[in-house]
Amino acid sequence: MTTNLSRREFVHTATVAAGGLGLAAAGCAAPAPLRILILGGTNFIGPHQVRAAVERGHEVTLFNRGITNPDLFPELETLIGDREGDLGALAGREWDVVIDNPANIPRWVRLSAEALQGSVGKYVFVSSTGVYVPYLTTDIHEDAPTDTIEDPETEVVDGRTFGALKALAEEEARTAFPDSHLVVRPTYIIGPGDPTDRYTYWPVRMARGGEVLAPGNPGDPMQHVDVRDLGAFMIKAVEDDLAGTMNVVGPREPLTMGGLLERTRDAVGSDATLTWVDAAFLQEQGHFALTYWTEPAGDYLGMMQVNGDKAFAAGFEVRPLEQTARETLEWFNAQDAERRELRSGLTPEREAELLAAFRG
């Protein structure tokens, strides 16, 4: 299946081994056990937080509807409820920290935060670097302006509203827990289990070999975060009692689109060749973005140039891209035939059409 999103939709499209490099480091002292409540916990981001927390000796409780992967953590306590108002299962309980993963609607955060005031010590909210749209500058720090919308009460989450609603949801967490909140803003999240296939497309496509359409310019900047590194860092952050707002982007050294594709190709042992197709041609053909690449210009100039120094200074560590590439391909190849229909990128037929038209 081919994904062909508008530029605005592409930027905001919503975003499976345990532990991260930082938490697994030799000699890392065991922390004091924490009682951690995770809202969600069984989709894409949450399982890695759960595994990292359990490995570190913390007591984890999940709160969700019991619909997505309900059998994933049978050994853990799961409270059944709904962000739409069924929060009764949280009453009368206490935790050291809550991690709020699935909220895109500010009202959900407001209701959860109100229900948990006096019951948890810290509120951790997973936001997105999408709050910075339009990305008119580079080296974007945490104090940069965030997106707004005319109707802050809307609950329609789409390409236009996603970033602004995330920014409003952040404010709900800050308001309810002014002195004890942590807002984490990850960039595009990749790795095994990614339901969007935004990065998965590349190791899968490289493994197929042949002529690969490479979008844009080899020097275009790229950023991402492996879901396992994000989960591990968030557990480290709550252990270290971090607070405030923090961009979580990687890698630490600048990465280009050329580097991403070449390293991915080498990691999966492919002999694929890259044909670079410029952004103007792709736009003429209706492709303003391809996977999580878009032309670094105009409203998207700094989309892949967000500053992550604060998180790195706090101990955020990232695994090599080559490891992410290999393990993402291994995960994808282990799925059933239906799931191996890519949800991002180009079909072989469309890729061939574009390459032929570009040469012509």
C-alpha positions in Angstrom: 0.0 0.0 0.0 1.3 3.4 -0.9 1.1 6.4 1.4 0.8 9.7 -0.4 0.2 12.4 2.2 0.0 16.2 1.9 3.0 18.1 3.3 1.0 19.2 6.4 -0.5 15.7 6.9 2.9 14.1 6.5 4.5 16.1 9.2 1.9 15.2 11.7 1.0 11.6 11.0 1.0 9.8 14.2 3.8 8.7 15.2 9.8 -4.1 20.8 13.3 -5.5 22.5 13.7 -4.3 26.0 15.9 -1.7 27.6 18.1 0.9 26.0 21.8 1.3 25.7 21.8 3.8 28.6 20.0 1.6 31.1 21.9 -1.5 30.2 25.3 0.0 30.6 27.7 -1.9 32.7 28.0 -0.6 36.2 24.7 1.2 36.2 23.5 1.2 39.8 20.1 -0.2 40.5 17.6 2.6 41.3 15.2 2.7 44.2 12.1 1.0 43.0 9.3 3.3 41.8 5.6 2.7 41.4 4.9 3.6 37.8 1.5 3.9 36.2 1.5 3.8 32.4 -1.5 5.0 30.5 -1.8 2.7 27.5 1.4 0.6 27.5 0.5 -2.1 25.0 0.8 -0.4 21.6 4.1 0.8 20.1 5.9 3.0 22.6 4.5 1.7 25.9 5.9 -1.9 25.8 9.4 -0.6 25.7 8.8 1.6 28.7 7.3 -1.4 30.5 10.1 -3.7 29.8 12.8 -1.2 30.7 11.0 -0.4 33.9 10.5 -4.0 34.9 14.1 -4.8 34.1 15.1 -2.0 36.4 13.0 -3.4 39.3 10.1 -1.0 39.2 6.5 -1.8 39.9 4.4 -1.2 36.8 0.6 -0.8 36.6 -1.1 -0.4 33.2 -4.3 1.5 32.6 -6.1 1.0 29.2 -9.2 -0.3 27.6 -8.0 -3.9 27.4 -8.3 -3.9 23.6 -4.8 -3.5 22.1 -2.6 -6.5 22.7 -4.4 -7.4 26.0 -2.3 -10.5 26.5 1.0 -8.7 26.3 1.9 -8.4 30.0 -0.2 -11.0 31.9 2.1 -10.7 34.9 1.4 -7.0 35.4 -1.6 -5.4 37.0 -3.9 -3.8 34.4 -6.6 -1.4 35.3 -9.4 -1.3 32.8 -10.9 2.1 31.9 -11.3 4.7 29.2 -9.8 8.2 28.7 -13.3 9.3 27.6 -14.4 9.5 31.3 -14.2 6.0 32.7 -11.3 6.7 35.1 -12.8 5.1 38.2 -10.2 2.3 38.3 -7.6 5.0 39.2 -9.4 6.1 42.4 -7.9 5.4 45.8 -4.5 4.4 44.3 -1.1 6.0 44.5 1.9 5.9 42.3 5.2 7.8 42.1 4.9 8.7 38.5 2.4 8.4 35.6 3.5 8.2 32.0 0.8 9.4 29.5 1.5 7.9 26.1 -1.6 7.8 23.9 -3.2 11.3 24.4 -3.6 13.5 21.3 -6.7 15.4 22.7 -6.1 17.9 25.5 -9.3 17.0 27.3 -8.0 13.5 27.8 -4.9 14.9 29.6 -7.0 17.3 31.6 -9.3 14.5 32.8 -6.5 12.1 33.6 -4.4 14.7 35.4 -7.4 15.9 37.5 -8.1 12.3 38.4 -4.5 11.7 39.5 -3.8 14.9 41.4 -2.8 13.9 44.9 -2.3 10.3 43.7 1.0 10.6 41.7 4.2 12.5 42.3 5.0 13.3 38.7 3.1 13.5 35.4 5.1 12.6 32.3 3.5 13.4 29.0 4.7 12.1 25.6 4.3 14.9 23.1 6.0 15.4 19.7 8.4 17.7 17.9 5.4 18.3 15.7 4.5 21.1 18.1 7.1 23.3 16.4 5.3 23.4 13.0 5.9 25.5 10.9 9.6 24.7 11.2 10.9 28.1 9.9 14.3 27.9 11.6 16.9 25.3 12.3 18.5 24.2 15.6 15.1 24.3 17.3 15.3 24.4 21.1 12.6 23.6 23.7 11.7 27.3 24.1 10.8 27.8 20.4 7.2 28.8 19.6 4.6 26.0 19.2 1.8 25.6 16.8 -1.7 27.1 17.4 -5.2 26.6 15.9 -8.2 28.8 15.8 -10.5 26.4 17.6 -8.6 25.0 20.6 -11.7 22.9 21.6 -11.6 20.8 18.4 -11.1 17.1 18.9 -10.5 16.4 15.2 -6.9 15.1 15.0 -5.5 15.4 11.5 -2.5 16.9 9.7 -3.5 20.4 10.5 -4.4 20.0 14.2 -2.0 17.3 15.5 0.9 19.6 16.6 -1.3 22.3 18.1 -3.4 19.8 20.0 -0.2 18.2 21.4 1.0 21.7 22.5 -2.4 22.3 24.2 -2.2 18.8 25.9 1.3 19.7 27.2 -0.3 22.8 28.9 -2.9 20.6 30.6 -0.1 18.5 32.2 1.8 21.7 33.2 -1.2 23.3 34.7 -2.2 20.2 36.8 1.4 19.5 37.9 3.2 22.8 37.7 6.2 21.7 39.7 6.3 18.0 38.9 5.8 17.4 35.2 8.1 16.2 32.4 7.1 16.8 28.8 9.0 14.7 26.3 9.0 15.7 22.6 10.3 12.8 20.4 10.8 13.2 16.7 9.8 10.5 14.3 9.8 7.2 16.2 11.2 4.1 14.3 12.1 0.5 15.0 10.6 -2.9 15.4 6.8 -2.8 15.7 6.3 0.6 14.1 2.7 0.7 12.9 3.4 3.4 10.3 6.4 1.8 8.4 7.9 5.2 7.8 11.4 3.9 8.4 10.6 0.2 7.9 10.1 0.9 4.2 13.8 1.5 3.8 15.4 -1.7 5.1 12.6 -3.7 3.4 13.1 -1.9 0.1 16.9 -2.1 0.3 16.7 -5.8 1.0 14.7 -6.3 -2.2 17.7 -4.8 -4.2 17.7 -3.2 -7.6 17.3 0.5 -8.4 15.9 2.4 -5.4 14.3 5.8 -5.8 16.0 8.1 -3.2 14.1 11.3 -2.6 15.5 14.8 -2.5 19.2 15.5 -2.0 21.8 13.2 -0.3 22.6 16.1 2.0 19.1 16.6 3.3 19.1 16.4 7.2 17.3 13.5 8.9 16.4 12.8 12.5 14.6 9.9 14.3 14.6 8.0 17.6 14.5 4.3 18.0 11.5 3.4 20.0 13.6 1.2 22.4 16.0 4.1 23.1 13.0 6.4 23.8 11.5 4.0 26.2 14.7 3.4 28.0 15.5 7.1 28.3 12.0 7.8 29.7 12.6 5.3 32.5 16.0 6.8 33.2 14.3 10.3 33.3 11.8 9.3 35.9 14.6 7.6 38.0 16.6 10.8 37.8 13.5 12.9 38.6 13.9 15.1 35.6 11.3 17.8 35.0 10.5 20.4 32.4 10.3 20.0 28.6 12.8 18.0 26.6 13.3 17.3 22.9 14.3 13.6 22.3 15.9 13.4 18.8 18.7 11.5 17.3 21.3 10.6 16.3 23.7 12.8 18.2 25.9 13.4 15.2 24.2 15.0 12.1 22.6 12.4 9.8 21.7 13.0 6.1 19.3 11.3 3.9 22.3 9.9 1.9 23.8 8.6 5.1 20.5 7.0 6.2 20.0 5.2 3.0 23.6 4.1 2.5 24.0 2.8 6.0 20.6 1.0 5.9 21.6 -0.6 2.6 24.9 -1.8 4.0 23.3 -3.0 7.2 20.9 -5.4 5.5 23.6 -6.6 3.0 22.0 -5.2 -0.1 23.5 -4.4 -3.5 20.7 -1.9 -4.3 21.7 1.2 -6.2 20.3 4.7 -5.4 18.8 7.0 -8.0 18.3 10.5 -6.5 15.1 12.2 -7.6 14.8 15.8 -6.7 12.1 17.3 -4.6 10.7 19.5 -7.4 10.0 16.5 -9.7 8.4 14.5 -6.8 6.2 17.4 -6.0 5.1 17.6 -9.7 4.2 13.9 -9.4 2.1 14.5 -6.2 4.7 13.3 -3.7 5.5 16.1 -1.3 6.9 13.6 1.1 8.2 10.0 1.0 8.2 8.1 4.3 9.5 10.6 6.8 11.5 12.6 4.3 10.3 16.0 3.0 12.2 18.8 1.4 13.9 20.9 4.0 12.5 24.2 2.8 9.8 26.7 3.8 7.5 25.5 6.6 9.7 22.3 6.8 13.1 23.9 6.9 14.0 22.8 10.4 11.8 19.7 10.8 14.8 17.5 10.9 17.1 20.0 12.7 15.6 20.0 16.2 18.1 20.5 19.0 18.5 17.5 21.3 21.3 18.7 23.5 19.2 18.8 26.6 18.3 15.1 26.4 21.8 14.0 25.6 23.1 15.9 28.6 20.6 14.1 30.7 21.9 10.7 29.5 19.9 9.9 26.4 21.8 7.2 24.4 21.1 5.9 21.0 21.9 2.6 19.3 23.6 2.5 15.9 21.3 3.0 12.9 22.7 -0.3 11.5 21.2 -2.2 14.5 17.8 -0.5 14.0 17.9 -1.4 10.3 18.7 -5.1 10.8 16.3 -5.6 13.7 13.5 -3.7 12.0 13.8 -5.9 8.9 13.9 -9.1 11.0 10.7 -8.0 12.8 9.0 -7.1 9.6 9.9 -10.4 7.9 8.5 -12.3 10.9 5.0 -10.8 10.4 2.1 -12.5 8.6 1.5 -11.8 5.0 -1.2 -9.2 5.6 1.1 -7.1 7.9 3.9 -7.3 5.3 1.9 -4.9 3.1 3.9 -1.7 3.7 2.0 1.2 5.0 4.5 3.8 3.8 6.7 4.5 0.8 6.1 3.4 -2.8 4.7 0.2 -4.3 7.2 -1.4 -6.8 4.9 -0.4 -9.6 4.7 3.3 -8.6 8.5 3.4 -7.9 9.1 2.1 -11.4 6.7 4.6 -12.9 8.5 7.5 -11.2 11.9 6.4 -12.1 10.9 6.0 -15.8 9.3 9.4 -15.8 12.3 11.0 -14.1 14.7 9.6 -16.7 12.3 10.6 -19.5 
